[in-house]
Amino acid sequence: MNPFDFAHKHAKEITWMSQNTNQIPMTDVIEKAIQEAISWKEYNLYPRSNGIFGLTELLKEHLGLPDDYEVLLTNGGIEGLYILTRALLEKGDEVICTDPSFLPIHHQIEISGAKPVEIPIYQKPWKMTPEQIQEAITPRTKMILLIDPINPMGTAYTKDEIKAICQIAQDNDILIIDDITYRDFSEPFPTYDLVPDRTLVSYTFSKQCGLAGMRIGMVAAPKALMDKMRPYNTNVLSVNILAQRAAMAAMETIDNWLPPLRAQLLKNQAIIKSAVEKMDGCFLPVYPSSTNMFVIDISQTGVDPDDLQDKMLYDYKVFVRSGNYVSKSFGESFIRVSFSVPQPSVERFASIFPEVMGLLKK
Ligand SMILES: Cc1ncc(COP(=O)(O)O)c(C=O)c1O
């Protein structure tokens, strides 16, 4: 049985440090909103195609999107990315990305006939530099996939870096996918503030709001680009109504629960750091992380990250991800650990990590 199936089979016993979704209980408003919608069977109705009243407006305000941007609700951010790659990429186009990365987007780029051009970022500064982007540009470059903060590294781009990247996009007439999936965990410098006419925004409620199972996210773009994407929209009948209610409740109250969540994430990552520091041959490339995950480099230990993932999951019911899940070239060097789980679960990880490494070291 593959690790994901195994974890689901034992879902309630698993410590899910594998998927960057918040599982620290922060508020009951989400549950209440879902229950209220269920109580009057709102699910009997097709939702409005533009979503429940107020949701897209709230999102525009929360993200500070330009006035002329249009928002399309989708089944998770991933579907918005599918729509945009389908609509805007052609055979032979190139998209500048990173390795490591969130690889399903690279797959979507490929099935659109385009090529992901992967800049290696498993080295300092653990993110793309504007110079590397400039060098990767060819006449076929159509887009830059900018994931900020970066899954899996936990690195975020500085304002100056964003400025330089936007300038490159402007000078070379290319688009930017500003994948801000993890922006609520950090201090974001969105590209739509600088190059609104060439930015496509991918955002989701899966991570910070912990709504991954509800499958709701969005893509936003200026009207001219959204007009090109709409024919590829698979959601003319809108997205799950319970998910919309949950997202609305979460966004209406985000200022109450996000700051304490971020404070807890700082504590959680410090707990993991102390455990990693005690282990010979292990280190954290990026600390503190600007989001709710980071990677632990284990390359000097001789331990295979797939074995580590499997041992932790099958014997200890703690699910982390092998680097191979997020990297084609560097996956053998690390594991990715998400720490938006309750502190006792992080403490358990910190206590078993040295034990399992000890068992696997040759
Ligand atoms: C960078 C990035 N973009 C998009 C997604 C898609 O998330 P979802 O479809 O749950 O919104 C993920 C999920 O892990 C991600 O890491």
The ligand as an ORCA input file, in Angstrom:
! r2SCAN-3c Opt
* xyz 0 1
  C       2.689     25.723     -4.106
  C       1.354     25.076     -4.154
  N       0.446     25.515     -5.041
  C      -0.770     24.969     -5.108
  C      -1.139     23.934     -4.279
  C      -2.509     23.386     -4.435
  O      -3.248     23.295     -3.276
  P      -4.816     23.134     -3.268
  O      -5.239     22.517     -4.562
  O      -5.118     22.285     -2.105
  O      -5.371     24.496     -3.144
  C      -0.222     23.427     -3.344
  C      -0.546     22.285     -2.474
  O       0.280     21.688     -1.825
  C       1.051     24.033     -3.276
  O       1.980     23.623     -2.401
*
